[in-house]
Amino acid sequence: MSWGPCMMYYHCPNCGKKFSYATDLIPEFGGDFGKCPVCHTDGVYEKEGARTLDDAEYAEVE
Ligand SMILES: [Zn+2]
């Protein structure tokens, strides 16, 4: 029952930004995967799972 990419969710320990990455973009981002889109600090991993409709508080990095 999966219909989209698996997402990994993070928050930034520096600026508090919440953001998410699609795991299928790992090859594209490489070492930048999981970094804050605002200040480029390594994000703190929270969870992963299918994209949900209530994840709007997380900015998707793409
Ligand atoms: Zn940040």
N, CA, C, O and the ligand as a Tripos MOL2 file, in Angstrom:
@<TRIPOS>MOLECULE
protein
  249   247    63     0     0
PROTEIN
NO_CHARGES

@<TRIPOS>ATOM
      1 N           0.8300   -1.2080    0.0000 N.3       1 MET1
      2 CA          0.0000    0.0000    0.0000 C.3       1 MET1
      3 C           0.8580    1.2480    0.0000 C.2       1 MET1
      4 O           0.5730    2.2150    0.7070 O.2       1 MET1
      5 N           1.8940    1.2190   -0.7880 N.am      2 SER2
      6 CA          2.7460    2.3900   -0.8920 C.3       2 SER2
      7 C           2.5760    3.0140   -2.2600 C.2       2 SER2
      8 O           2.5960    2.3070   -3.2680 O.2       2 SER2
      9 N           2.4120    4.3020   -2.3130 N.am      3 TRP3
     10 CA          2.1650    4.9470   -3.5950 C.3       3 TRP3
     11 C           3.0920    6.1280   -3.8230 C.2       3 TRP3
     12 O           2.8540    6.9270   -4.7290 O.2       3 TRP3
     13 N           4.1100    6.2540   -3.0480 N.am      4 GLY4
     14 CA          5.0110    7.3820   -3.2490 C.3       4 GLY4
     15 C           6.3610    7.0530   -2.6700 C.2       4 GLY4
     16 O           6.5650    5.9820   -2.0980 O.2       4 GLY4
     17 N           7.2740    7.9730   -2.8180 N.am      5 PRO5
     18 CA          8.6090    7.7480   -2.2860 C.3       5 PRO5
     19 C           8.5990    7.7460   -0.7590 C.2       5 PRO5
     20 O           7.7750    8.4020   -0.1220 O.2       5 PRO5
     21 N           9.5190    7.0080   -0.2040 N.am      6 CYS6
     22 CA          9.7100    7.0300    1.2360 C.3       6 CYS6
     23 C          10.4390    8.3220    1.5970 C.2       6 CYS6
     24 O          11.3970    8.7220    0.9350 O.2       6 CYS6
     25 N           9.9620    8.9600    2.6570 N.am      7 MET7
     26 CA         10.5500   10.2270    3.0710 C.3       7 MET7
     27 C          11.3270   10.0440    4.3650 C.2       7 MET7
     28 O          10.9800    9.2140    5.2050 O.2       7 MET7
     29 N          12.3820   10.8320    4.5100 N.am      8 MET8
     30 CA         13.1070   10.8730    5.7780 C.3       8 MET8
     31 C          12.9560   12.2850    6.3380 C.2       8 MET8
     32 O          13.1530   13.2780    5.6380 O.2       8 MET8
     33 N          12.6020   12.3420    7.6140 N.am      9 TYR9
     34 CA         12.2870   13.6230    8.2470 C.3       9 TYR9
     35 C          13.3720   14.0250    9.2390 C.2       9 TYR9
     36 O          13.9030   13.2030    9.9870 O.2       9 TYR9
     37 N          13.6780   15.3120    9.2160 N.am     10 TYR10
     38 CA         14.7430   15.8570   10.0590 C.3      10 TYR10
     39 C          14.3060   17.1780   10.6760 C.2      10 TYR10
     40 O          13.3810   17.8220   10.1810 O.2      10 TYR10
     41 N          14.9630   17.5780   11.7460 N.am     11 HIS11
     42 CA         14.9040   18.9690   12.1470 C.3      11 HIS11
     43 C          16.3370   19.4580   12.3220 C.2      11 HIS11
     44 O          17.2630   18.6820   12.5560 O.2      11 HIS11
     45 N          16.4810   20.7650   12.2000 N.am     12 CYS12
     46 CA         17.8180   21.3560   12.2540 C.3      12 CYS12
     47 C          18.1500   21.7540   13.6880 C.2      12 CYS12
     48 O          17.3750   22.4720   14.3200 O.2      12 CYS12
     49 N          19.2840   21.3030   14.2120 N.am     13 PRO13
     50 CA         19.6710   21.6480   15.5840 C.3      13 PRO13
     51 C          20.1520   23.0840   15.6980 C.2      13 PRO13
     52 O          20.3010   23.6040   16.8040 O.2      13 PRO13
     53 N          20.3930   23.7220   14.5790 N.am     14 ASN14
     54 CA         20.9260   25.0870   14.5760 C.3      14 ASN14
     55 C          19.8090   26.1240   14.4890 C.2      14 ASN14
     56 O          19.7290   27.0200   15.3300 O.2      14 ASN14
     57 N          18.9340   26.0080   13.4650 N.am     15 CYS15
     58 CA         17.9170   27.0370   13.2670 C.3      15 CYS15
     59 C          16.5010   26.5330   13.5260 C.2      15 CYS15
     60 O          15.5540   27.3190   13.5070 O.2      15 CYS15
     61 N          16.3460   25.2270   13.7690 N.am     16 GLY16
     62 CA         15.0310   24.7050   14.1110 C.3      16 GLY16
     63 C          14.1360   24.3920   12.9260 C.2      16 GLY16
     64 O          12.9830   23.9990   13.1010 O.2      16 GLY16
     65 N          14.6570   24.5630   11.7310 N.am     17 LYS17
     66 CA         13.8860   24.2660   10.5300 C.3      17 LYS17
     67 C          13.5330   22.7860   10.4730 C.2      17 LYS17
     68 O          14.3660   21.9280   10.7640 O.2      17 LYS17
     69 N          12.2830   22.4930   10.0930 N.am     18 LYS18
     70 CA         11.8900   21.1020    9.8630 C.3      18 LYS18
     71 C          11.8780   20.8530    8.3730 C.2      18 LYS18
     72 O          11.3570   21.6660    7.6090 O.2      18 LYS18
     73 N          12.4450   19.7400    7.9530 N.am     19 PHE19
     74 CA         12.5280   19.4710    6.5200 C.3      19 PHE19
     75 C          12.5620   17.9770    6.2670 C.2      19 PHE19
     76 O          12.8000   17.1770    7.1720 O.2      19 PHE19
     77 N          12.3210   17.6240    5.0300 N.am     20 SER20
     78 CA         12.2910   16.2120    4.6570 C.3      20 SER20
     79 C          12.9900   16.0120    3.3190 C.2      20 SER20
     80 O          13.0660   16.9090    2.4800 O.2      20 SER20
     81 N          13.4920   14.7980    3.1620 N.am     21 TYR21
     82 CA         14.1000   14.3900    1.9050 C.3      21 TYR21
     83 C          13.4410   13.0930    1.4480 C.2      21 TYR21
     84 O          13.1070   12.2360    2.2650 O.2      21 TYR21
     85 N          13.2590   12.9580    0.1470 N.am     22 ALA22
     86 CA         12.8210   11.6790   -0.4070 C.3      22 ALA22
     87 C          14.0300   10.7610   -0.5190 C.2      22 ALA22
     88 O          15.0750   11.1590   -1.0340 O.2      22 ALA22
     89 N          13.8850    9.5360   -0.0380 N.am     23 THR23
     90 CA         15.0460    8.6350   -0.0190 C.3      23 THR23
     91 C          15.5290    8.2850   -1.4210 C.2      23 THR23
     92 O          16.6770    7.8780   -1.5970 O.2      23 THR23
     93 N          14.6570    8.4400   -2.4240 N.am     24 ASP24
     94 CA         15.1340    8.1140   -3.7710 C.3      24 ASP24
     95 C          16.0620    9.1950   -4.3190 C.2      24 ASP24
     96 O          16.6020    9.0560   -5.4170 O.2      24 ASP24
     97 N          16.2490   10.2780   -3.5520 N.am     25 LEU25
     98 CA         17.1820   11.3250   -3.9820 C.3      25 LEU25
     99 C          18.5460   11.2040   -3.2980 C.2      25 LEU25
    100 O          19.4140   12.0590   -3.4740 O.2      25 LEU25
    101 N          18.7270   10.1390   -2.5190 N.am     26 ILE26
    102 CA         20.0230    9.9440   -1.8580 C.3      26 ILE26
    103 C          21.1710    9.9730   -2.8680 C.2      26 ILE26
    104 O          22.1740   10.6420   -2.6210 O.2      26 ILE26
    105 N          21.0550    9.2630   -4.0060 N.am     27 PRO27
    106 CA         22.1760    9.2970   -4.9750 C.3      27 PRO27
    107 C          22.4200   10.6930   -5.5390 C.2      27 PRO27
    108 O          23.5450   11.0420   -5.8970 O.2      27 PRO27
    109 N          21.3590   11.4800   -5.6150 N.am     28 GLU28
    110 CA         21.4760   12.8130   -6.2000 C.3      28 GLU28
    111 C          22.1580   13.7800   -5.2270 C.2      28 GLU28
    112 O          23.0080   14.5780   -5.6230 O.2      28 GLU28
    113 N          21.7730   13.6960   -3.9560 N.am     29 PHE29
    114 CA         22.3340   14.6150   -2.9620 C.3      29 PHE29
    115 C          23.6720   14.1340   -2.4160 C.2      29 PHE29
    116 O          24.5190   14.9400   -2.0310 O.2      29 PHE29
    117 N          23.8520   12.8590   -2.3850 N.am     30 GLY30
    118 CA         25.1020   12.3320   -1.8620 C.3      30 GLY30
    119 C          25.3310   12.7990   -0.4240 C.2      30 GLY30
    120 O          24.4820   12.6060    0.4470 O.2      30 GLY30
    121 N          26.4910   13.4140   -0.1910 N.am     31 GLY31
    122 CA         26.8530   13.8370    1.1540 C.3      31 GLY31
    123 C          26.0400   14.9960    1.6860 C.2      31 GLY31
    124 O          26.1070   15.3080    2.8750 O.2      31 GLY31
    125 N          25.2690   15.6390    0.8200 N.am     32 ASP32
    126 CA         24.4270   16.7460    1.2690 C.3      32 ASP32
    127 C          23.0640   16.2720    1.7430 C.2      32 ASP32
    128 O          22.2730   17.0600    2.2610 O.2      32 ASP32
    129 N          22.7900   14.9930    1.5690 N.am     33 PHE33
    130 CA         21.4960   14.4620    1.9860 C.3      33 PHE33
    131 C          21.3370   14.6240    3.4940 C.2      33 PHE33
    132 O          22.2330   14.2780    4.2640 O.2      33 PHE33
    133 N          20.1750   15.1580    3.9090 N.am     34 GLY34
    134 CA         19.9040   15.3210    5.3340 C.3      34 GLY34
    135 C          20.3620   16.6440    5.8990 C.2      34 GLY34
    136 O          20.2140   16.8900    7.0960 O.2      34 GLY34
    137 N          20.9160   17.5050    5.0560 N.am     35 LYS35
    138 CA         21.3610   18.8110    5.5580 C.3      35 LYS35
    139 C          20.2270   19.8300    5.5160 C.2      35 LYS35
    140 O          19.3350   19.7560    4.6710 O.2      35 LYS35
    141 N          20.2800   20.7670    6.4320 N.am     36 CYS36
    142 CA         19.2770   21.8250    6.5070 C.3      36 CYS36
    143 C          19.3070   22.6750    5.2420 C.2      36 CYS36
    144 O          20.3760   23.1170    4.8220 O.2      36 CYS36
    145 N          18.1340   22.9120    4.6240 N.am     37 PRO37
    146 CA         18.1030   23.7350    3.4110 C.3      37 PRO37
    147 C          18.3660   25.2130    3.6850 C.2      37 PRO37
    148 O          18.6270   25.9760    2.7540 O.2      37 PRO37
    149 N          18.3010   25.6240    4.9490 N.am     38 VAL38
    150 CA         18.4980   27.0320    5.2870 C.3      38 VAL38
    151 C          19.9690   27.3100    5.6080 C.2      38 VAL38
    152 O          20.5800   28.2090    5.0300 O.2      38 VAL38
    153 N          20.5210   26.5370    6.5260 N.am     39 CYS39
    154 CA         21.8720   26.8590    7.0120 C.3      39 CYS39
    155 C          22.8770   25.7290    6.7530 C.2      39 CYS39
    156 O          24.0430   25.8430    7.1310 O.2      39 CYS39
    157 N          22.4340   24.6440    6.1140 N.am     40 HIS40
    158 CA         23.3130   23.5470    5.7080 C.3      40 HIS40
    159 C          23.9960   22.8350    6.8650 C.2      40 HIS40
    160 O          25.0560   22.2320    6.7030 O.2      40 HIS40
    161 N          23.3700   22.9140    8.0410 N.am     41 THR41
    162 CA         23.8170   22.0920    9.1570 C.3      41 THR41
    163 C          23.2440   20.6900    8.9870 C.2      41 THR41
    164 O          22.1420   20.5280    8.4630 O.2      41 THR41
    165 N          23.9830   19.6810    9.4260 N.am     42 ASP42
    166 CA         23.4410   18.3290    9.3780 C.3      42 ASP42
    167 C          22.1820   18.2430   10.2320 C.2      42 ASP42
    168 O          22.2000   18.6050   11.4080 O.2      42 ASP42
    169 N          21.0890   17.7630    9.6430 N.am     43 GLY43
    170 CA         19.8340   17.6510   10.3550 C.3      43 GLY43
    171 C          19.8410   16.5070   11.3560 C.2      43 GLY43
    172 O          20.6170   15.5590   11.2340 O.2      43 GLY43
    173 N          18.9610   16.6120   12.3510 N.am     44 VAL44
    174 CA         18.7730   15.5380   13.3180 C.3      44 VAL44
    175 C          17.6460   14.6520   12.8030 C.2      44 VAL44
    176 O          16.5130   15.1010   12.6250 O.2      44 VAL44
    177 N          17.9740   13.4020   12.5720 N.am     45 TYR45
    178 CA         17.0000   12.4700   12.0220 C.3      45 TYR45
    179 C          15.8570   12.2410   13.0060 C.2      45 TYR45
    180 O          16.0800   12.0170   14.1960 O.2      45 TYR45
    181 N          14.6400   12.2990   12.4940 N.am     46 GLU46
    182 CA         13.4820   12.0480   13.3420 C.3      46 GLU46
    183 C          12.7970   10.7370   13.0140 C.2      46 GLU46
    184 O          12.5670    9.9100   13.8970 O.2      46 GLU46
    185 N          12.4730   10.5470   11.7510 N.am     47 LYS47
    186 CA         11.6940    9.3630   11.3820 C.3      47 LYS47
    187 C          11.7440    9.2130    9.8780 C.2      47 LYS47
    188 O          12.1980   10.1100    9.1670 O.2      47 LYS47
    189 N          11.2760    8.0760    9.3960 N.am     48 GLU48
    190 CA         11.0870    7.9340    7.9730 C.3      48 GLU48
    191 C           9.8050    7.1810    7.7170 C.2      48 GLU48
    192 O           9.3010    6.4700    8.5860 O.2      48 GLU48
    193 N           9.2810    7.3440    6.5180 N.am     49 GLY49
    194 CA          8.0600    6.6490    6.1720 C.3      49 GLY49
    195 C           7.5020    7.1930    4.8870 C.2      49 GLY49
    196 O           8.0860    8.0840    4.2700 O.2      49 GLY49
    197 N           6.3750    6.6610    4.4840 N.am     50 ALA50
    198 CA          5.7190    7.1430    3.2810 C.3      50 ALA50
    199 C           5.3060    8.5990    3.4870 C.2      50 ALA50
    200 O           5.0250    9.0310    4.6050 O.2      50 ALA50
    201 N           5.2760    9.3230    2.4100 N.am     51 ARG51
    202 CA          4.8370   10.7090    2.4590 C.3      51 ARG51
    203 C           3.4120   10.7710    3.0210 C.2      51 ARG51
    204 O           2.5470    9.9930    2.6170 O.2      51 ARG51
    205 N           3.1830   11.6710    3.9260 N.am     52 THR52
    206 CA          1.8500   11.8020    4.5110 C.3      52 THR52
    207 C           1.2920   13.1830    4.2280 C.2      52 THR52
    208 O           2.0340   14.1240    3.9450 O.2      52 THR52
    209 N          -0.0090   13.2890    4.3060 N.am     53 LEU53
    210 CA         -0.6560   14.5580    3.9920 C.3      53 LEU53
    211 C          -0.4500   15.5920    5.0970 C.2      53 LEU53
    212 O          -0.6340   16.7880    4.8720 O.2      53 LEU53
    213 N          -0.0790   15.1430    6.2600 N.am     54 ASP54
    214 CA          0.0540   16.0800    7.3760 C.3      54 ASP54
    215 C           1.5090   16.4570    7.6360 C.2      54 ASP54
    216 O           1.8600   16.8900    8.7340 O.2      54 ASP54
    217 N           2.3490   16.2910    6.6200 N.am     55 ASP55
    218 CA          3.7580   16.6350    6.8250 C.3      55 ASP55
    219 C           4.0880   18.0220    6.2960 C.2      55 ASP55
    220 O           5.2520   18.3230    6.0330 O.2      55 ASP55
    221 N           3.0780   18.8710    6.1380 N.am     56 ALA56
    222 CA          3.2810   20.1900    5.5500 C.3      56 ALA56
    223 C           4.2180   21.0680    6.3950 C.2      56 ALA56
    224 O           4.8060   22.0220    5.8840 O.2      56 ALA56
    225 N           4.3540   20.7420    7.6840 N.am     57 GLU57
    226 CA          5.2580   21.5430    8.5170 C.3      57 GLU57
    227 C           6.7190   21.2790    8.1470 C.2      57 GLU57
    228 O           7.6110   22.0380    8.5260 O.2      57 GLU57
    229 N           6.9490   20.2020    7.4070 N.am     58 TYR58
    230 CA          8.2950   19.8900    6.9630 C.3      58 TYR58
    231 C           8.4850   20.3960    5.5360 C.2      58 TYR58
    232 O           7.6790   20.0890    4.6570 O.2      58 TYR58
    233 N           9.5070   21.1420    5.3070 N.am     59 ALA59
    234 CA          9.8000   21.6300    3.9660 C.3      59 ALA59
    235 C          10.5350   20.5330    3.2030 C.2      59 ALA59
    236 O          11.6000   20.0790    3.6210 O.2      59 ALA59
    237 N           9.9680   20.1230    2.1030 N.am     60 GLU60
    238 CA         10.6300   19.0800    1.3200 C.3      60 GLU60
    239 C          11.7700   19.6710    0.5050 C.2      60 GLU60
    240 O          11.5840   20.6370   -0.2350 O.2      60 GLU60
    241 N          12.9360   19.0910    0.6460 N.am     61 VAL61
    242 CA         14.1070   19.5370   -0.0980 C.3      61 VAL61
    243 C          14.1870   18.7320   -1.3840 C.2      61 VAL61
    244 O          14.1940   17.5010   -1.3450 O.2      61 VAL61
    245 N          14.2460   19.3950   -2.4930 N.am     62 GLU62
    246 CA         14.3020   18.6820   -3.7660 C.3      62 GLU62
    247 C          15.1070   19.4380   -4.7920 C.2      62 GLU62
    248 O          15.2540   18.9770   -5.9230 O.2      62 GLU62
    249 ZN         19.2190   25.1350    9.8390 Zn       63 ZN63
@<TRIPOS>BOND
     1     1     2 1
     2     2     3 1
     3     3     4 2
     4     3     5 am
     5     5     6 1
     6     6     7 1
     7     7     8 2
     8     7     9 am
     9     9    10 1
    10    10    11 1
    11    11    12 2
    12    11    13 am
    13    13    14 1
    14    14    15 1
    15    15    16 2
    16    15    17 am
    17    17    18 1
    18    18    19 1
    19    19    20 2
    20    19    21 am
    21    21    22 1
    22    22    23 1
    23    23    24 2
    24    23    25 am
    25    25    26 1
    26    26    27 1
    27    27    28 2
    28    27    29 am
    29    29    30 1
    30    30    31 1
    31    31    32 2
    32    31    33 am
    33    33    34 1
    34    34    35 1
    35    35    36 2
    36    35    37 am
    37    37    38 1
    38    38    39 1
    39    39    40 2
    40    39    41 am
    41    41    42 1
    42    42    43 1
    43    43    44 2
    44    43    45 am
    45    45    46 1
    46    46    47 1
    47    47    48 2
    48    47    49 am
    49    49    50 1
    50    50    51 1
    51    51    52 2
    52    51    53 am
    53    53    54 1
    54    54    55 1
    55    55    56 2
    56    55    57 am
    57    57    58 1
    58    58    59 1
    59    59    60 2
    60    59    61 am
    61    61    62 1
    62    62    63 1
    63    63    64 2
    64    63    65 am
    65    65    66 1
    66    66    67 1
    67    67    68 2
    68    67    69 am
    69    69    70 1
    70    70    71 1
    71    71    72 2
    72    71    73 am
    73    73    74 1
    74    74    75 1
    75    75    76 2
    76    75    77 am
    77    77    78 1
    78    78    79 1
    79    79    80 2
    80    79    81 am
    81    81    82 1
    82    82    83 1
    83    83    84 2
    84    83    85 am
    85    85    86 1
    86    86    87 1
    87    87    88 2
    88    87    89 am
    89    89    90 1
    90    90    91 1
    91    91    92 2
    92    91    93 am
    93    93    94 1
    94    94    95 1
    95    95    96 2
    96    95    97 am
    97    97    98 1
    98    98    99 1
    99    99   100 2
   100    99   101 am
   101   101   102 1
   102   102   103 1
   103   103   104 2
   104   103   105 am
   105   105   106 1
   106   106   107 1
   107   107   108 2
   108   107   109 am
   109   109   110 1
   110   110   111 1
   111   111   112 2
   112   111   113 am
   113   113   114 1
   114   114   115 1
   115   115   116 2
   116   115   117 am
   117   117   118 1
   118   118   119 1
   119   119   120 2
   120   119   121 am
   121   121   122 1
   122   122   123 1
   123   123   124 2
   124   123   125 am
   125   125   126 1
   126   126   127 1
   127   127   128 2
   128   127   129 am
   129   129   130 1
   130   130   131 1
   131   131   132 2
   132   131   133 am
   133   133   134 1
   134   134   135 1
   135   135   136 2
   136   135   137 am
   137   137   138 1
   138   138   139 1
   139   139   140 2
   140   139   141 am
   141   141   142 1
   142   142   143 1
   143   143   144 2
   144   143   145 am
   145   145   146 1
   146   146   147 1
   147   147   148 2
   148   147   149 am
   149   149   150 1
   150   150   151 1
   151   151   152 2
   152   151   153 am
   153   153   154 1
   154   154   155 1
   155   155   156 2
   156   155   157 am
   157   157   158 1
   158   158   159 1
   159   159   160 2
   160   159   161 am
   161   161   162 1
   162   162   163 1
   163   163   164 2
   164   163   165 am
   165   165   166 1
   166   166   167 1
   167   167   168 2
   168   167   169 am
   169   169   170 1
   170   170   171 1
   171   171   172 2
   172   171   173 am
   173   173   174 1
   174   174   175 1
   175   175   176 2
   176   175   177 am
   177   177   178 1
   178   178   179 1
   179   179   180 2
   180   179   181 am
   181   181   182 1
   182   182   183 1
   183   183   184 2
   184   183   185 am
   185   185   186 1
   186   186   187 1
   187   187   188 2
   188   187   189 am
   189   189   190 1
   190   190   191 1
   191   191   192 2
   192   191   193 am
   193   193   194 1
   194   194   195 1
   195   195   196 2
   196   195   197 am
   197   197   198 1
   198   198   199 1
   199   199   200 2
   200   199   201 am
   201   201   202 1
   202   202   203 1
   203   203   204 2
   204   203   205 am
   205   205   206 1
   206   206   207 1
   207   207   208 2
   208   207   209 am
   209   209   210 1
   210   210   211 1
   211   211   212 2
   212   211   213 am
   213   213   214 1
   214   214   215 1
   215   215   216 2
   216   215   217 am
   217   217   218 1
   218   218   219 1
   219   219   220 2
   220   219   221 am
   221   221   222 1
   222   222   223 1
   223   223   224 2
   224   223   225 am
   225   225   226 1
   226   226   227 1
   227   227   228 2
   228   227   229 am
   229   229   230 1
   230   230   231 1
   231   231   232 2
   232   231   233 am
   233   233   234 1
   234   234   235 1
   235   235   236 2
   236   235   237 am
   237   237   238 1
   238   238   239 1
   239   239   240 2
   240   239   241 am
   241   241   242 1
   242   242   243 1
   243   243   244 2
   244   243   245 am
   245   245   246 1
   246   246   247 1
   247   247   248 2
@<TRIPOS>SUBSTRUCTURE
     1 MET1         2 RESIDUE 1 A MET
     2 SER2         6 RESIDUE 1 A SER
     3 TRP3        10 RESIDUE 1 A TRP
     4 GLY4        14 RESIDUE 1 A GLY
     5 PRO5        18 RESIDUE 1 A PRO
     6 CYS6        22 RESIDUE 1 A CYS
     7 MET7        26 RESIDUE 1 A MET
     8 MET8        30 RESIDUE 1 A MET
     9 TYR9        34 RESIDUE 1 A TYR
    10 TYR10       38 RESIDUE 1 A TYR
    11 HIS11       42 RESIDUE 1 A HIS
    12 CYS12       46 RESIDUE 1 A CYS
    13 PRO13       50 RESIDUE 1 A PRO
    14 ASN14       54 RESIDUE 1 A ASN
    15 CYS15       58 RESIDUE 1 A CYS
    16 GLY16       62 RESIDUE 1 A GLY
    17 LYS17       66 RESIDUE 1 A LYS
    18 LYS18       70 RESIDUE 1 A LYS
    19 PHE19       74 RESIDUE 1 A PHE
    20 SER20       78 RESIDUE 1 A SER
    21 TYR21       82 RESIDUE 1 A TYR
    22 ALA22       86 RESIDUE 1 A ALA
    23 THR23       90 RESIDUE 1 A THR
    24 ASP24       94 RESIDUE 1 A ASP
    25 LEU25       98 RESIDUE 1 A LEU
    26 ILE26      102 RESIDUE 1 A ILE
    27 PRO27      106 RESIDUE 1 A PRO
    28 GLU28      110 RESIDUE 1 A GLU
    29 PHE29      114 RESIDUE 1 A PHE
    30 GLY30      118 RESIDUE 1 A GLY
    31 GLY31      122 RESIDUE 1 A GLY
    32 ASP32      126 RESIDUE 1 A ASP
    33 PHE33      130 RESIDUE 1 A PHE
    34 GLY34      134 RESIDUE 1 A GLY
    35 LYS35      138 RESIDUE 1 A LYS
    36 CYS36      142 RESIDUE 1 A CYS
    37 PRO37      146 RESIDUE 1 A PRO
    38 VAL38      150 RESIDUE 1 A VAL
    39 CYS39      154 RESIDUE 1 A CYS
    40 HIS40      158 RESIDUE 1 A HIS
    41 THR41      162 RESIDUE 1 A THR
    42 ASP42      166 RESIDUE 1 A ASP
    43 GLY43      170 RESIDUE 1 A GLY
    44 VAL44      174 RESIDUE 1 A VAL
    45 TYR45      178 RESIDUE 1 A TYR
    46 GLU46      182 RESIDUE 1 A GLU
    47 LYS47      186 RESIDUE 1 A LYS
    48 GLU48      190 RESIDUE 1 A GLU
    49 GLY49      194 RESIDUE 1 A GLY
    50 ALA50      198 RESIDUE 1 A ALA
    51 ARG51      202 RESIDUE 1 A ARG
    52 THR52      206 RESIDUE 1 A THR
    53 LEU53      210 RESIDUE 1 A LEU
    54 ASP54      214 RESIDUE 1 A ASP
    55 ASP55      218 RESIDUE 1 A ASP
    56 ALA56      222 RESIDUE 1 A ALA
    57 GLU57      226 RESIDUE 1 A GLU
    58 TYR58      230 RESIDUE 1 A TYR
    59 ALA59      234 RESIDUE 1 A ALA
    60 GLU60      238 RESIDUE 1 A GLU
    61 VAL61      242 RESIDUE 1 A VAL
    62 GLU62      246 RESIDUE 1 A GLU
    63 ZN63       249 GROUP 0 **** ****
